[in-house]
Each structure stands twice: as structure tokens, then as C-alpha cells.
Amino acid sequence: MNNPRNTPEILVEKPNLHSRNKHRGRYDFDNLIQANPALASFVKLNAYHDASIDFANPQAVKALNQALLKQFYNISVWDIPAQYLCPPIPGRADYLHYLADLLASSNAGVIPRGESVRVLDVGVGANVIYPLIGNREYGWHFVGSDIDPIALANGQGILDANGLSATIELRLQASPLAVFKGIVRQGERFNLTMCNPPFHGSLEEANIGTQRKWQNLGKGASKLGHKSQAPALNFGGQAAELYCAGGEVAFVNRMVNESAQFASQCYWFTTLVSKAASLPSIYRALIAVHALQVKTIDMAQGQKKSRIVAWTFLKG
């Protein structure tokens, strides 16, 4: 669309993983164990007599991620500190594949590949998962920013161990309230920015969300015998990864407002939006900064639904 005052264009995809996602089928645990033998001790038959892991066990999830990264993306060394976010890889890969489609939409349908494509990952985290997958799948050059020096140190160790320091650069964001300021340098240009923002508004809200996910995994507090305190989520997460004042609406609105100051230095600004209820406020912010084009791309992984909001100030 060319008029941001109209309803933003919505590109609706199938409610499953992207067609190029390597994780559309069931996990082949025999092959995954070959990639990471440590996974074997966590693989059991579930109630349906299928091989699986206990997704409520953080060590099992980490071992699975290590196997997936090695088998599918040739990442031989990957680890995260205790209590840091352990990302579900299929969903993370989906975001990147949809971004590749977004770039192709203004490139005669051809996905641009190679290091000339520059992507900024806002909040790259200790796991550096988006740069790892994006570089392996499309050869893109990444800059990853984060406010947490411990996360960046861990990420740098992963990059060094896998020979990726030349194509993935990490930068410390010195101001917790800034998004692009202090990261995007004068004269620097990006094809894309991406972000998986903290979507909870407080620690209490994050804990409620954690408990809900545990119950969905069949590990509710009553079953575990812990009634007063929710257990740690299998995917973990530090405070900055899980919540911020005002939740994802406040974070993304701040991102939108700041993006206008870097309008000529990036083609597509993008972010994940977890809650559909957040969209009206985000759309209003995009209208206020006079975004030239706005796209909303629906995604789904199992029962979890989310979407990417993308905007640009530049003509194609």
C-alpha cells in the first residue's frame, strides 16, 4: 500500500511453517543423535510411542538445539549461559525465510543472497540464533545489538568457534531505551532490521506467561508440587529478553519512532509482534511517522500465532 492511512496490507500465509523451513517434518532423532550424541540421554518414547524429548527440561531443549544447529546449519559449537533464552529453532528460522520473501518482493521475485545483504538484529541475545541461521541459509551479513555484555560475550564465543566473526558483528547498545541510536553508524546502510521484542510488561506478567506455558506442556504447578512459585520456563530468559515497561507495544512504538530518524539508512524495518491486540497502536505509530508502506505477515507454529510487521520510508 502507498497510503499508510489505509488498513495496512496483510500477507496471510498458511498456518504452518514456511515452505523453505527445514523443520517442517518430525524430528529425526536418529540423525540428530548422530549430530549431537549428548541428545541420546534425553530421547524417550512419548504416550504415542514416538521418539521425543521432555520439552520442559531445559537441558533436553538445549541438546536438541545443538543437534539441529549442527545437522542443518553446520554450527558445530553452540551453548548459552544458564537462565538465558533457549530459542525454538523452527520458529526462528521462519522469521528469516519470510524476510527473504520480503526482500524478493522488491527484487523481481529473486531472493538476494550473499554478504552484500546487511541485516541488523536488534536484541541478538546470547544465542545469536538469527544471525547464525540467516548467514547459513542466505549468506547475509549481520550486525547484532544487545544491552547485555554477558550475552554479547557468549555470542562472540559462538561466532569465533564457528569461524563467523567476519560476517557477523556484535555491538553493545549502551542505552537501554535506545533501539537504533548508538548502533547504526553514520553512512551505514541495511537492507533489513529485525527484532524479537520482549512482549511482557512486567516480571509478574512474564511469570504468569511462564506458568501458562508449563501447563500447556503438562507440567502445571499442581503436578510438580509447587503451588507458590512458577518454575523456570524450559526456554529460559533474562529480564531484558522477557519484559520491559509497557510490554511489546511500548517497545515497538519506540522502535517505530526512532526508525524515522534512520529512514534513509534501511530499506525494511521489521519486528515480530506476539499479540494481535498490539497491532492498532503500532499501526497508529506508523501513520504518525509517515511510513510509506506497511506490511503485516502472519506466521504460525503449531497453535502459536504471531506476525511480522514491516515498514519502509523508501520507494521500491
PAZAPA-4460 file (N, C-alpha, C; in steps of 0.05 Angstrom, whole numbers, plus 32768, in hexadecimal, padded with zeros to 4 digits):
% residues 316
    n_x    n_y    n_z   ca_x   ca_y   ca_z    c_x    c_y    c_z   seq   type   mol
   8011   7FE8   8000   8000   8000   8000   8012   8019   8000     1      M     A
   8007   802F   7FF5   8017   8047   7FF4   800C   805C   8007     2      N     A
   7FF4   8057   8012   7FE8   806B   8024   7FE6   805E   8040     3      N     A
   7FF8   8066   8053   7FF8   8059   806D   7FDF   805E   807D     4      P     A
   7FCD   8070   8073   7FB5   8075   8082   7F9F   8060   807B     5      R     A
   7FA4   8050   8066   7F92   803A   8061   7F9A   8023   8073     6      N     A
   7F89   800E   8073   7F91   7FF6   8082   7FAA   7FEA   8077     7      T     A
   7FBE   7FE5   8088   7FD7   7FDA   807D   7FD3   7FBF   806F     8      P     A
   7FE3   7FBB   805A   7FE1   7FA3   804A   7FE8   7F8B   805B     9      E     A
   7FD8   7F76   805A   7FDD   7F5E   8069   7FE2   7F47   8057    10      I     A
   7FFA   7F3B   8059   8001   7F24   8048   7FFD   7F0B   8059    11      L     A
   7FE7   7EFD   8054   7FE0   7EE6   8065   7FEC   7ECC   8059    12      V     A
   7FFB   7EBE   8069   8007   7EA5   8060   7FF9   7E8E   806E    13      E     A
   7FFF   7E76   8066   7FF4   7E5E   8072   7FFB   7E5C   808F    14      K     A
   7FE9   7E51   80A0   7FEE   7E50   80BD   8002   7E39   80C3    15      P     A
   8019   7E39   80B6   802E   7E25   80BD   8049   7E31   80B5    16      N     A
   805D   7E22   80B7   8078   7E2C   80B1   807C   7E33   8094    17      L     A
   808D   7E46   808F   8093   7E4F   8074   809C   7E37   8062    18      H     A
   8097   7E39   8049   809D   7E23   8037   80BB   7E1D   8035    19      S     A
   80CC   7E31   803A   80E9   7E2C   8039   80F4   7E24   8055    20      R     A
   80E3   7E23   8069   80ED   7E1C   8084   80F5   7DFF   8085    21      N     A
   810D   7DFA   808E   8118   7DDF   808E   810C   7DCE   80A5    22      K     A
   80FA   7DD9   80B5   80F0   7DCB   80CC   80D2   7DC6   80CA    23      H     A
   80C8   7DC4   80B2   80AB   7DC0   80AE   80A2   7DA4   80B6    24      R     A
   80B4   7D90   80B3   80AD   7D75   80BA   80B3   7D6F   80D7    25      G     A
   80AE   7D56   80DF   80B5   7D4D   80FA   80D3   7D4C   80FE    26      R     A
   80DC   7D4F   8116   80F8   7D4D   811C   8101   7D30   8117    27      Y     A
   8117   7D2D   8108   8123   7D13   8104   8139   7D0F   811A    28      D     A
   8131   7D03   8130   8142   7D02   8147   815B   7CF1   8143    29      F     A
   8159   7CDD   8131   8170   7CCD   812B   8186   7CDE   811F    30      D     A
   817F   7CEE   810B   8193   7D00   80FF   819C   7D16   8112    31      N     A
   8189   7D20   8122   8190   7D35   8134   81A4   7D2B   814A    32      L     A
   81A0   7D13   8153   81B2   7D07   8166   81CE   7D03   815A    33      I     A
   81CF   7CFD   8140   81E9   7CFB   8133   81F7   7D16   8133    34      Q     A
   81E7   7D2B   812F   81F3   7D46   812F   81FB   7D4F   814B    35      A     A
   81EC   7D47   815F   81F2   7D4E   817B   81EC   7D36   818D    36      N     A
   8200   7D25   8192   81FB   7D0D   81A2   81F0   7D13   81BE    37      P     A
   81F5   7D2B   81C9   81EB   7D32   81E3   81CC   7D32   81E4    38      A     A
   81C0   7D35   81CD   81A2   7D35   81CB   8196   7D1A   81D3    39      L     A
   81A5   7D05   81CF   819A   7CEA   81D2   818E   7CE5   81ED    40      A     A
   819A   7CF0   8202   8190   7CEA   821D   8176   7CF8   8223    41      S     A
   816D   7D0A   8212   8154   7D19   8216   813D   7D0E   8205    42      F     A
   8143   7CFD   81F2   812F   7CF3   81DF   8121   7CDB   81EB    43      V     A
   8106   7CDD   81ED   80F6   7CC7   81F8   80DD   7CC3   81E6    44      K     A
   80CF   7CAD   81E9   80B6   7CAA   81DB   80A0   7CB8   81EA    45      L     A
   8090   7CC8   81DC   807A   7CD6   81E9   8061   7CC5   81EA    46      N     A
   804B   7CD1   81F1   8031   7CC2   81F5   8028   7CB6   81DB    47      A     A
   8031   7CC1   81C4   8029   7CB7   81AA   803E   7CA3   819F    48      Y     A
   8051   7C9C   81B0   8067   7C89   81A8   8079   7C95   8192    49      H     A
   807B   7CAF   8191   808D   7CBD   817F   80A5   7CC7   818F    50      D     A
   80BC   7CC7   8183   80D4   7CD2   8190   80D0   7CF0   8194    51      A     A
   80D7   7CFA   81AB   80D4   7D17   81B1   80E6   7D1D   81C9    52      S     A
   80E5   7D36   81D1   80F3   7D3F   81EA   80DE   7D4D   81FC    53      I     A
   80E6   7D51   8214   80D6   7D60   8227   80DC   7D7E   8222    54      D     A
   80C9   7D8C   8215   80CE   7DA8   820E   80CD   7DBA   8226    55      F     A
   80C7   7DAF   823E   80C8   7DBF   8256   80E3   7DBD   8264    56      A     A
   80F5   7DAD   8258   8110   7DAA   8263   8123   7DBC   8253    57      N     A
   812E   7DD1   8260   813F   7DE3   8251   8158   7DD7   8245    58      P     A
   8163   7DC2   8253   817B   7DB5   8248   8174   7DA5   822F    59      Q     A
   815C   7D99   822F   8154   7D8A   8217   814F   7D9C   8200    60      A     A
   8143   7DB3   8205   813E   7DC7   81EF   8158   7DD1   81E4    61      V     A
   816B   7DD7   81F6   8185   7DE0   81EC   8194   7DCB   81DC    62      K     A
   8193   7DB2   81E4   819F   7D9D   81D5   8192   7D9A   81BA    63      A     A
   8178   7D9D   81B9   816A   7D9B   819F   8173   7DB2   818D    64      L     A
   8174   7DCA   8198   817D   7DE1   8188   8199   7DDD   817D    65      N     A
   81AB   7DD3   818E   81C7   7DCE   8185   81C7   7DBA   816E    66      Q     A
   81B6   7DA6   816F   81B5   7D92   8159   81A9   7D9E   8140    67      A     A
   8194   7DAE   8142   8188   7DBA   812B   819B   7DCD   811D    68      L     A
   81A9   7DDD   812D   81BC   7DF1   8122   81D3   7DE3   8114    69      L     A
   81DC   7DCC   811F   81F2   7DBE   8112   81E9   7DB0   80F9    70      K     A
   81D2   7DA2   80FB   81C9   7D92   80E4   81C1   7DA4   80CC    71      Q     A
   81B1   7DB9   80D2   81A5   7DC8   80BC   81B5   7DE1   80B4    72      F     A
   81C5   7DEC   80C7   81D2   7E06   80C1   81F0   7E06   80C5    73      Y     A
   81FB   7DEE   80CA   8218   7DEB   80CD   8224   7DFD   80E2    74      N     A
   8215   7E00   80F8   821E   7E0F   810F   8228   7DFA   8123    75      I     A
   8242   7DF6   8125   824D   7DE0   8135   824F   7DE6   8153    76      S     A
   8250   7E00   815A   8253   7E08   8176   823D   7E1C   817C    77      V     A
   822C   7E16   818F   8217   7E28   8197   820F   7E22   81B4    78      W     A
   820F   7E37   81C5   8206   7E33   81E1   81FD   7E4E   81EB    79      D     A
   81EE   7E4E   8200   81E4   7E67   820D   81E8   7E65   822B    80      I     A
   81EC   7E7C   8238   81EE   7E7B   8255   81D3   7E72   8262    81      P     A
   81D5   7E68   827A   81BD   7E60   8289   81A9   7E77   828B    82      A     A
   8190   7E72   8288   817A   7E85   828A   8178   7E99   8274    83      Q     A
   8187   7E95   825E   8184   7EA6   8247   8171   7E98   8233    84      Y     A
   8165   7EA8   8222   8150   7E9F   820F   815B   7E89   81FD    85      L     A
   814D   7E72   81FD   8154   7E5C   81EC   813E   7E5B   81D6    86      C     A
   8144   7E64   81BE   812E   7E6A   81AA   8125   7E50   819C    87      P     A
   810B   7E4F   8196   8100   7E39   8185   8109   7E3F   8168    88      P     A
   811A   7E2E   815E   8127   7E34   8144   8114   7E35   812C    89      I     A
   8100   7E23   812A   80EE   7E24   8113   80E1   7E3F   8110    90      P     A
   80D7   7E4B   8125   80CA   7E65   8124   80DD   7E7B   811D    91      G     A
   80F5   7E79   8128   8109   7E8E   8121   8110   7E8D   8104    92      R     A
   8113   7E75   80F9   8119   7E73   80DC   8103   7E7E   80CB    93      A     A
   80EA   7E7B   80D4   80D3   7E85   80C5   80D5   7EA3   80C0    94      D     A
   80DC   7EB2   80D5   80DE   7ECF   80D3   80F2   7ED6   80BD    95      Y     A
   8108   7EC9   80BB   811C   7ECF   80A7   8112   7EC8   808B    96      L     A
   8104   7EB2   8088   80FA   7EAB   806D   80E5   7EBF   8063    97      H     A
   80D5   7EC9   8076   80C1   7EDD   806D   80CF   7EF7   8067    98      Y     A
   80E5   7EFE   8075   80F4   7F15   806D   8101   7F13   8052    99      L     A
   810A   7EFB   804C   8115   7EF6   8031   8100   7EFB   801C   100      A     A
   80E8   7EF2   8021   80D1   7EF7   800E   80CC   7F15   800C   101      D     A
   80CE   7F23   8022   80C9   7F40   8022   80DE   7F4E   8010   102      L     A
   80F7   7F46   8012   810B   7F52   8000   8106   7F4A   7FE3   103      L     A
   80FE   7F31   7FDF   80F8   7F28   7FC4   80E1   7F38   7FB7   104      A     A
   80CE   7F41   7FC7   80B7   7F4F   7FBC   80BE   7F69   7FAE   105      S     A
   80D5   7F74   7FB5   80DE   7F8C   7FA8   80F8   7F87   7F97   106      S     A
   80FC   7F6D   7F91   8114   7F65   7F81   810C   7F52   7F6B   107      N     A
   80F5   7F58   7F5E   80EC   7F47   7F47   80E7   7F2A   7F50   108      A     A
   80E0   7F26   7F69   80DA   7F0C   7F73   80F2   7EFB   7F7A   109      G     A
   8109   7F06   7F78   8122   7EF7   7F7D   812D   7EFE   7F99   110      V     A
   8132   7EEA   7FA9   813D   7EEF   7FC3   815A   7EF8   7FC1   111      I     A
   8161   7F0F   7FCB   817D   7F18   7FCA   818E   7F08   7FDF   112      P     A
   81A4   7EFF   7FD6   81B6   7EEF   7FE8   81D1   7EFB   7FE9   113      R     A
   81E1   7EF3   7FFD   81FC   7EFB   7FFF   8200   7F12   8013   114      G     A
   821A   7F18   8017   8221   7F2B   802C   821A   7F48   8025   115      E     A
   8212   7F4D   800C   820A   7F69   8006   81EF   7F6F   8013   116      S     A
   81E0   7F5B   801B   81C7   7F5F   8029   81CE   7F62   8047   117      V     A
   81C7   7F79   8052   81CF   7F7F   806E   81B6   7F81   807F   118      R     A
   81B7   7F73   8096   819F   7F70   80A7   81A8   7F78   80C4   119      V     A
   8197   7F88   80D1   819B   7F8F   80ED   8188   7F80   80FE   120      L     A
   8192   7F70   8111   8181   7F62   8124   8182   7F71   813E   121      D     A
   816B   7F7E   8145   8169   7F8D   815E   8162   7F7A   8175   122      V     A
   8174   7F78   8189   8170   7F65   819F   8179   7F49   8197   123      G     A
   8191   7F47   818E   819B   7F2E   8182   819D   7F17   8197   124      V     A
   81A1   7F1E   81B0   81A1   7F0B   81C5   81BA   7EFA   81C7   125      G     A
   81BD   7EEA   81DC   81D4   7ED8   81DF   81D4   7EC2   81CB   126      A     A
   81BD   7EBB   81C0   81BC   7EA4   81AD   81C2   7EAB   8190   127      N     A
   81C2   7EC5   8189   81C8   7ECF   816E   81BA   7EBE   8158   128      V     A
   81A2   7EB5   815E   8196   7EA1   814C   818E   7EAC   8131   129      I     A
   8184   7EC4   812F   817C   7ECF   8115   8194   7ED3   8103   130      Y     A
   81AA   7EDF   810C   81C1   7EE1   80FA   81CD   7EC6   80F2   131      P     A
   81CD   7EB3   8104   81D7   7E98   80FD   81C7   7E8C   80E6   132      L     A
   81AD   7E8B   80E9   819C   7E7F   80D5   819C   7E8F   80BB   133      I     A
   8199   7EAA   80BE   8198   7EBB   80A7   81B1   7EBA   8096   134      G     A
   81C8   7EB9   80A3   81E1   7EB8   8094   81E4   7E9D   8086   135      N     A
   81DD   7E87   8094   81DF   7E6D   8087   81CB   7E69   8071   136      R     A
   81B3   7E73   8074   819E   7E6F   805F   81A2   7E81   8047   137      E     A
   81A9   7E9A   804C   81AA   7EAE   8036   81C4   7EBC   8033   138      Y     A
   81D7   7EB7   8044   81F1   7EC4   8041   81F2   7EE1   8049   139      G     A
   81DD   7EEB   8057   81DB   7F07   805D   81EF   7F0F   8073   140      W     A
   81F7   7F28   8072   8208   7F34   8086   81F6   7F3F   809C   141      H     A
   81FD   7F3A   80B5   81ED   7F43   80CC   81FC   7F55   80DF   142      F     A
   81EE   7F68   80EA   81F6   7F77   8102   81E2   7F71   8117   143      V     A
   81EB   7F68   812E   81D9   7F62   8144   81DE   7F74   815C   144      G     A
   81C9   7F81   8166   81CC   7F93   817D   81BE   7F88   8195   145      S     A
   81C8   7F90   81AD   81BC   7F87   81C6   81C6   7F9A   81DC   146      D     A
   81B5   7F9C   81F1   81BC   7FAC   8208   81CC   7F9D   821D   147      I     A
   81CE   7F82   8219   81DA   7F70   822D   81F6   7F68   8225   148      D     A
   820B   7F71   8232   8226   7F69   822B   822C   7F4C   822E   149      P     A
   821E   7F3F   8242   8222   7F22   8246   8218   7F13   822E   150      I     A
   8200   7F1B   8224   81F5   7F0E   820C   8207   7F11   81F4   151      A     A
   8212   7F29   81F1   8223   7F2E   81DA   823D   7F1F   81DC   152      L     A
   8248   7F1C   81F4   8260   7F0D   81F7   825C   7EEF   81F0   153      A     A
   8245   7EE5   81F8   823F   7EC9   81F1   823B   7EC6   81D3   154      N     A
   822C   7ED9   81C7   8228   7ED9   81AA   8242   7EDA   819B   155      G     A
   8254   7EEB   81A4   826E   7EED   8196   827D   7ED3   8198   156      Q     A
   827B   7EC5   81AE   8288   7EAB   81B0   827D   7E97   819C   157      G     A
   8263   7E98   8198   8257   7E86   8184   8261   7E8D   8168   158      I     A
   8262   7EA7   8161   826B   7EB0   8147   8288   7EA8   8142   159      L     A
   8299   7EAD   8156   82B5   7EA6   8154   82B9   7E88   814F   160      D     A
   82AA   7E78   815E   82AD   7E5B   815D   82A4   7E4F   8142   161      A     A
   8292   7E5E   8134   8288   7E54   811B   8292   7E64   8103   162      N     A
   82A6   7E75   8107   82B3   7E83   80F1   82A0   7E97   80E4   163      G     A
   828F   7EA4   80F4   827B   7EB6   80E8   827F   7ED4   80F1   164      L     A
   8296   7EDA   80FD   829A   7EF5   8107   829D   7F0A   80F1   165      S     A
   82A4   7F01   80D9   82A7   7F14   80C3   828D   7F1C   80B6   166      A     A
   8278   7F0B   80BA   825E   7F11   80AD   8248   7F17   80C0   167      T     A
   824E   7F14   80DA   823A   7F1B   80EF   8249   7F2C   8104   168      I     A
   823F   7F45   8107   824C   7F58   8119   8239   7F5E   8130   169      E     A
   8243   7F5F   8149   8233   7F65   8160   823A   7F80   816B   170      L     A
   8225   7F8F   8173   8229   7FAA   817E   8219   7FAD   8198   171      R     A
   8225   7FBA   81AC   8218   7FC0   81C5   8207   7FD9   81C3   172      L     A
   81EE   7FD7   81CA   81DC   7FEE   81CC   81DF   7FFA   81E8   173      Q     A
   81EB   8011   81E9   81F1   801D   8203   81D9   8029   8211   174      A     A
   81C4   8030   8202   81AC   803C   820D   8195   8028   820C   175      S     A
   818A   801F   8223   8174   800C   8224   815B   8016   8216   176      P     A
   8158   8030   8213   813F   803B   8207   8143   8041   81E9   177      L     A
   815B   803E   81DF   8160   8042   81C2   815D   8028   81B3   178      A     A
   8156   802B   8199   8154   8013   8188   8169   8014   8172   179      V     A
   8168   8029   8162   817B   802C   814C   8191   8040   8152   180      F     A
   818B   8054   8163   819F   8068   816B   81B7   805A   8179   181      K     A
   81CF   8061   8171   81E7   8056   817D   81EF   803B   8170   182      G     A
   81DE   8031   815F   81E4   8018   8151   81E8   801C   8133   183      I     A
   81D5   8029   8126   81D7   802F   810A   81E9   8047   8107   184      V     A
   81FF   8043   80F8   8213   8058   80F6   820E   806A   80DF   185      R     A
   821A   8082   80E0   8216   8096   80CA   821E   808A   80AF   186      Q     A
   820C   808C   809C   8212   8082   8081   820E   8064   807E   187      G     A
   8208   8056   8094   8205   8039   8092   81E9   8032   8088   188      E     A
   81E7   801D   8078   81CD   8016   806C   81C7   7FF9   8070   189      R     A
   81AD   7FF3   8074   81A4   7FD8   8078   818C   7FD2   8065   190      F     A
   818B   7FB9   805C   8174   7FB1   804C   815C   7FAB   805E   191      N     A
   8162   7FA1   8076   814D   7F99   8089   8156   7F9F   80A5   192      L     A
   8142   7FA4   80B6   8146   7FA1   80D3   8132   7F8C   80DD   193      T     A
   8138   7F7E   80F2   8126   7F6A   80FD   8128   7F6B   811B   194      M     A
   8113   7F62   8128   8112   7F63   8146   80FD   7F50   8150   195      C     A
   8104   7F42   8165   80F0   7F32   8175   80EE   7F40   8190   196      N     A
   80DC   7F54   8192   80DC   7F65   81AA   80D1   7F57   81C3   197      P     A
   80D9   7F60   81DA   80CC   7F56   81F3   80AF   7F5D   81F3   198      P     A
   809D   7F4A   81F6   8081   7F50   81F3   8071   7F52   820D   199      F     A
   807E   7F4B   8223   8070   7F4E   823D   8076   7F6B   8248   200      H     A
   8063   7F74   8258   8066   7F8F   8263   8073   7F90   827E   201      G     A
   8076   7F79   828C   8081   7F79   82A7   808B   7F5C   82AD   202      S     A
   809A   7F5A   82C3   80A3   7F3F   82CC   808B   7F2E   82D3   203      L     A
   8077   7F3A   82E0   8060   7F2B   82E8   8051   7F1F   82CF   204      E     A
   804E   7F30   82BB   8041   7F27   82A2   8051   7F11   8295   205      E     A
   806C   7F14   8295   807D   7EFF   828A   807A   7EE5   8298   206      A     A
   8078   7EE6   82B3   8075   7ECE   82C3   805A   7EC0   82BD   207      N     A
   8045   7ED0   82B9   802B   7EC4   82B3   802D   7EB6   8298   208      I     A
   803A   7EC3   8284   803E   7EB7   826A   804E   7E9D   826C   209      G     A
   8062   7E9D   827D   8072   7E85   8281   8062   7E6F   828C   210      T     A
   8051   7E75   82A0   8040   7E60   82AC   802D   7E55   8297   211      Q     A
   8022   7E66   8286   800F   7E5D   8272   801C   7E4A   825F   212      R     A
   8035   7E50   8257   8043   7E3F   8244   8049   7E24   8251   213      K     A
   8050   7E24   826B   8055   7E0B   8279   803C   7DFA   827A   214      W     A
   8025   7E07   827F   800C   7DF8   827F   8006   7DEC   8264   215      Q     A
   800C   7DFB   824E   8008   7DF0   8233   801A   7DD8   822E   216      N     A
   8031   7DD8   823C   8044   7DC1   8239   803D   7DAA   824B   217      L     A
   8027   7DAD   825A   801F   7D98   826D   8030   7D98   8286   218      G     A
   803C   7DAF   828D   804D   7DB1   82A4   8043   7DC6   82B7   219      K     A
   8029   7DC7   82BB   801E   7DDC   82CD   8028   7DDA   82E9   220      G     A
   8025   7DEF   82F8   8030   7DF0   8313   8025   7DDA   8325   221      A     A
   800B   7DD4   8321   7FFF   7DC0   8332   800B   7DA5   832E   222      S     A
   8013   7D9F   8315   8020   7D85   830F   803C   7D84   831A   223      K     A
   8049   7D9C   831B   8064   7D9D   8324   8067   7D9F   8342   224      L     A
   8050   7DA6   834F   8051   7DA9   836C   805A   7DC4   8375   225      G     A
   805B   7DD8   8362   8064   7DF3   8369   804C   7E05   8364   226      H     A
   803F   7E0D   8379   8027   7E1D   8376   802C   7E3B   8378   227      K     A
   8042   7E42   8385   8046   7E5E   838A   8058   7E6C   8377   228      S     A
   8068   7E5D   8368   807C   7E69   8356   807C   7E5B   833B   229      Q     A
   807A   7E69   8326   807B   7E5D   830B   8098   7E55   8305   230      A     A
   809C   7E3D   82FA   80B7   7E34   82F3   80C1   7E44   82DB   231      P     A
   80DB   7E43   82D7   80E7   7E50   82C0   80DE   7E44   82A6   232      A     A
   80D9   7E54   8292   80D1   7E4A   8278   80E7   7E3B   826B   233      L     A
   80E0   7E26   825C   80F5   7E16   824F   8106   7E26   823C   234      N     A
   80FB   7E3C   8230   810A   7E4C   821E   8119   7E62   822C   235      F     A
   8115   7E65   8246   8125   7E78   8256   811F   7E95   824F   236      G     A
   8133   7EA6   8256   8130   7EC2   824E   8138   7ED5   8265   237      G     A
   8149   7EE8   825F   8150   7EFD   8272   813A   7F13   8271   238      Q     A
   813B   7F25   8284   8126   7F3A   8286   8123   7F49   826C   239      A     A
   8139   7F52   8260   8138   7F63   8248   812D   7F53   8230   240      A     A
   812F   7F38   8231   8125   7F28   821C   8107   7F24   821E   241      E     A
   80FC   7F26   8236   80E1   7F1E   823B   80CD   7F35   823E   242      L     A
   80D6   7F4B   824A   80C3   7F60   8250   80D1   7F7C   8250   243      Y     A
   80C0   7F90   824C   80C9   7FAC   824F   80B1   7FBC   8256   244      C     A
   80B5   7FD4   8261   809E   7FE5   8269   808D   7FEA   8251   245      A     A
   8073   7FE4   8253   8061   7FE8   823D   805E   7FD1   822A   246      G     A
   806F   7FBD   822E   806D   7FA5   821C   8075   7FAB   81FF   247      G     A
   806C   7F99   81EE   8074   7F9B   81D2   8069   7FB4   81C4   248      E     A
   8052   7FBE   81CD   8047   7FD6   81C1   805A   7FED   81C5   249      V     A
   8063   7FF1   81DE   8075   8007   81E3   808F   8004   81D5   250      A     A
   809A   7FEC   81D5   80B4   7FE7   81C8   80B2   7FEC   81AA   251      F     A
   809E   7FE0   819D   809B   7FE3   8180   8095   8000   8178   252      V     A
   8084   800E   8188   807E   802A   8182   8098   803B   8184   253      N     A
   80A9   8034   8197   80C2   8042   8199   80D4   803D   8181   254      R     A
   80D3   8024   8178   80E2   801C   8160   80D8   802B   8147   255      M     A
   80BE   802C   8145   80B2   803A   812E   80BA   8057   812E   256      V     A
   80B7   8064   8144   80BE   8081   8146   80DC   8086   813F   257      N     A
   80ED   8074   8149   8109   8078   8144   8111   8071   8127   258      E     A
   8102   805F   811B   8109   8057   8100   8106   806E   80ED   259      S     A
   80F4   8081   80F3   80F1   8098   80E1   810B   80A9   80DF   260      A     A
   811B   80A8   80F4   8134   80B7   80F4   814A   80A9   80E3   261      Q     A
   8145   8090   80DC   8158   8081   80CB   814A   8078   80B1   262      F     A
   8136   8087   80A9   8125   807F   8092   8134   8079   8079   263      A     A
   814A   8088   8074   8159   8084   805B   816F   806F   805D   264      S     A
   8172   8064   8075   8188   8051   8079   8180   8034   807A   265      Q     A
   8166   802F   8078   815C   8013   8077   8144   8011   8065   266      C     A
   8143   7FFC   8056   812C   7FF9   8044   8114   7FEF   8054   267      Y     A
   8116   7FD7   8060   80FF   7FCD   806F   8106   7FCB   808D   268      W     A
   80F7   7FD9   809D   80F8   7FD5   80BA   80E3   7FBF   80C1   269      F     A
   80EA   7FAC   80D1   80D6   7F97   80D8   80D8   7F90   80F5   270      T     A
   80C2   7F84   80FF   80C2   7F7A   811B   80AD   7F64   811D   271      T     A
   80B1   7F51   812E   809C   7F3E   8135   8089   7F4C   8148   272      L     A
   806F   7F45   8146   805B   7F4F   8158   804C   7F37   8162   273      V     A
   804D   7F31   817B   8042   7F19   8187   8023   7F1B   8189   274      S     A
   8019   7F32   8191   7FFD   7F35   8198   7FEE   7F45   8182   275      K     A
   7FD9   7F3A   8178   7FC9   7F48   8164   7FBE   7F62   816F   276      A     A
   7FB9   7F63   8189   7FAE   7F7B   8196   7FC2   7F92   8195   277      A     A
   7FDC   7F8C   8190   7FF0   7FA1   818F   7FEF   7FB0   8174   278      S     A
   7FE3   7FA5   8160   7FE5   7FB0   8145   7FD9   7FCC   8142   279      L     A
   7FC1   7FD2   814C   7FB6   7FEC   8147   7FC9   8003   8150   280      P     A
   7FD5   8000   8168   7FE7   8015   8172   7FFF   8017   8160   281      S     A
   800A   8001   8156   8021   8001   8145   801A   800E   812A   282      I     A
   8003   8008   811F   7FFB   8014   8106   7FF8   8032   8109   283      Y     A
   7FED   803B   8120   7FEA   8058   8124   8005   8065   8125   284      R     A
   8018   8058   8132   8034   8063   8133   8040   8065   8117   285      A     A
   803B   8051   8106   8045   8052   80EB   8039   8067   80DA   286      L     A
   801F   806C   80DF   8012   8083   80D1   801F   809D   80DA   287      I     A
   8024   80A0   80F4   802F   80B9   80FE   804A   80BF   80F3   288      A     A
   805A   80AB   80ED   8075   80B0   80E3   8076   80B0   80C4   289      V     A
   805E   80AD   80B8   805C   80AF   809A   806B   8098   808C   290      H     A
   8068   8080   8097   8074   8069   8088   8067   8067   806D   291      A     A
   8077   8063   8058   806D   8062   803D   805E   8049   8037   292      L     A
   8067   8032   8042   805A   8019   803E   805C   8008   8057   293      Q     A
   8046   7FFA   805E   8045   7FE8   8075   803B   7FCD   806C   294      V     A
   8048   7FB8   8075   803F   7F9D   806F   803D   7F8D   8089   295      K     A
   8029   7F7C   808B   8026   7F6B   80A1   8025   7F4E   8097   296      T     A
   8037   7F3E   80A0   803A   7F22   8097   8033   7F0F   80AE   297      I     A
   801E   7F00   80AA   8015   7EED   80BF   8027   7ED4   80BF   298      D     A
   802D   7ECB   80D7   803C   7EB2   80DA   802F   7EA1   80EF   299      M     A
   8035   7E87   80EE   802A   7E74   8102   803D   7E5D   8105   300      A     A
   8040   7E54   811D   804F   7E3C   8123   803F   7E2C   8136   301      Q     A
   8032   7E16   812C   801F   7E07   813D   8008   7E19   8144   302      G     A
   8002   7E1B   815E   7FEC   7E2C   8167   7FF4   7E48   816D   303      Q     A
   800E   7E4E   816C   8018   7E69   8172   8016   7E7A   8158   304      K     A
   8009   7E91   815A   8007   7EA3   8144   8015   7EBD   814A   305      K     A
   8023   7EC7   8136   8030   7EE1   8139   8031   7EEE   811E   306      S     A
   803E   7F04   811C   803F   7F12   8102   8057   7F24   8101   307      R     A
   805F   7F2A   80E8   8075   7F3D   80E4   8068   7F57   80DA   308      I     A
   8070   7F6D   80E6   8068   7F87   80DB   8081   7F94   80CE   309      V     A
   807E   7F9B   80B5   8095   7FA7   80A6   808C   7FC2   809B   310      A     A
   809F   7FD5   809B   8099   7FEF   8090   80B1   7FFB   8083   311      W     A
   80AC   800E   8070   80C2   801B   8063   80BA   8038   805D   312      T     A
   80CE   8049   805B   80CA   8065   8054   80D4   806A   8038   313      F     A
   80DD   8055   802A   80EA   8058   8010   80D8   804C   7FFA   314      L     A
   80D9   8057   7FE2   80CB   804B   7FCC   80DB   8034   7FC1   315      K     A
   80CD   8020   7FB6   80DA   8008   7FAC   80EA   800D   7F94   316      G     A
***
